[in-house]
């Protein structure tokens, strides 16, 4: 039985709970519930109108209830009288099949039934901007190659240290913080865990970073490509599959190529096979495709993939094998929905295991300078391309469910259509006199 949130409140001095869910566009939604009412909410859930969020619903839909998962509860380090708790969406007693956390939980249950347990870690890059979001927050952060810049890192020590201290107090096991490849860009790493735990922490991390930045008079953004000339915000995922008890890494094989098992390569084969369609999930914004296939940035490299390839310890590929027993997927960006990112990767990988997919030959070359190669698939150029591929993917539909795919495609198609209706300054400059 779940632990009592009411008892958690008493033990930790919590006055309010944010009952949270993440919608199909990655927007976090919550209701602020007083601790005196949390018993009822833990049982029945907090009520929401599904149409009011980015879900494929109309105002005629019945009430939707977010039933909190007490295992995910987090006391806000910067406002300890409030706790955040992830919830699973229900309508009339049944899980909402299009809800991102439900999609992930369904896939994890399917994996467990097959004898697999996914563990993940994420590297969620972000930028610190001025309060109005118009410029970088640090006017002195101007180096052409700013990655690991000690002075720029320490000028933002107050923000970085507060976030890192919070992660440590929460038991996440943070282990390094750095200034990344773009001016004003940072990355903070914490220990890997079960996929649902990481997804909840990833969602909370984005909320925490934004909140602590605001506390310091700044604005944090995970936008994939805020500035055309700078490296974009990636969200690299490290992953491995274990036995259900979590004791044996099924990707690890000392006798296998680069220390990976045959099962790991089949999983990788599924990821590669589904990658173009999976982009709709891992790279879910119009802006995402200004990071993928991007021209060289001011630092000399974009650090983002442009092809569906894998290599050893080589960051120019979509998938890197940095160590035995795990992969690094470098495809996703800061807009990725924490739950759908893990769900999409697991769906693709499980399909690869089931079909014994062959990932093909590893390419030990610099993909940024290789030029077009025969048989190498390019990543989609625009969001609409990825949406159409996802819509037509029989494998991802079978794994993630028609209801989710249809709802997600509907929401993303609307987003693309809204973007396509905009008249930009570039269009006016280029065509006003034609």
Order of alpha helices (4+ residues) and beta strands (2+ residues): alpha-beta-beta-alpha-beta-beta-beta-beta-beta-alpha-beta-beta-alpha-alpha-beta-beta-beta-alpha-beta-beta-alpha-beta-beta-beta-alpha-alpha-alpha-alpha-alpha-alpha
